[in-house]
Amino acid sequence: MPSLPSSETTASLSLPYPWHQELWDSFNQNIEQGRMAHALMLTGPQGIGKERLALALAQRLLCTAEMSKYACGSCKSCQLLLAGNHPDLSILEPEEEGKRILIDPVRKLCMLLSKTAQQGGWKLAVIMPAESMNISASNALLKSLEEPQGKALLILVSHRPGMVSATIRSRCQKYNLPLPDREIATQWLAEITGNRQESEATLDLATGRPLLALEYLQSDSLETRRQFEAIVDKLRLGELSALDAAQQCQKQNSDLMLGWFMDYLHRLATGELQNKPNARLFEFSDKLRSARGWVLSGSNPNPQLLWEELFMDWLQVFRRRA
Ligand SMILES: [Zn+2]
C-alpha cells in the first residue's frame, strides 16, 4: 500500500477514492513503463468519483517529484496546481449544470495540447462530462485527437458515453468504471457519517453510487426524492391526478427527477414486480430515457407539459387491459 501524501499539503489536490485503488495502481504502472495513451475516456454511472480520478491522474502526471504515486503537493508544479493556475493543465466543464460546452474553449484546450509544455513535462486536458460538448466543439476536439502531440494526455469523463461522438470514443482508450464494491463504499460512507446502518440504506437508495448517497445524507435532497417517489406511488394507486402531480414537479430539476424515476422503476422491476413482468413498464422506461435525452440536449421542454405527459403514460402502465 503506497503511503498517501499528508493532507495538509494537498488541500486542493485530488486523491482517487478507495474503490478506484486498483485502477490507480494500473495507471501508475502505465506511467512508469511509459505506456500512457494520448486520450483516455472514463465512463460509468454518475456519482462514483470519475471526475476526481481524472483530476488526480492529471495532477499525478504534472507533479515533478520522482517515485511519487500521487501528486506530491510540494514541488513547483504542485504549487501551481494548488494555486489553481498550472499553465499546462486545462479543465473544461459546462458553465452551469446542463449547459453545453462550446467550440471556443475546446479550441483553446486543443491549442494547449499542441504547444510545448511550459513546465517542460506533460500537458493535460480534462473535459467533463464529454457529452456536454456540442457538435462543433466535438469536431474541433477530433482534429486534435488525430494529431497526438508528445507528452500530452486528454482525459474525457462521461456518464453517458452513448451521447459522445462515436469517432471520439474510438480514438480513446476506454475505462468503464463499474459501481464500487459495496463493502468499500459502505465503509467509506460510514467513516464520514458515523452511522453504518444509515449509510448502507442510503447507498441502496442511491443504487450503489456513494457520492450520490453522500449528497443525500448531507442535504435535503433525500427528502425531496422521497417526496417525488411518494407522488409517483400515489399516481400508481390512483390517489393523485397526472395534472396535479405535474404541478408539484414542474419547479424541480427535471434531469434529476427523471434519474430518480429511472431508479424507482429499476427497484420496482427487480423487487415488487419481479414475478409480474409488465411489458408496459419497459416501454415506459424507454420513454423516460428519451425524455431525459431531450432535457439534456438543451431543448428546454416546458416542465409542466413534460411531466403531465409522462405521468399520463405512467398511469397507463398500471391500467387493466380492456
Ligand atoms: Zn508534486
Boltz pocket constraint, residues with backbone or C-beta under 6 A from the ligand:
constraints:
  - pocket:
      binder: B
      contacts: [[A, 62], [A, 63], [A, 64], [A, 65], [A, 70], [A, 71], [A, 72], [A, 73], [A, 74], [A, 75], [A, 76], [A, 77], [A, 78]]
      max_distance: 6.0
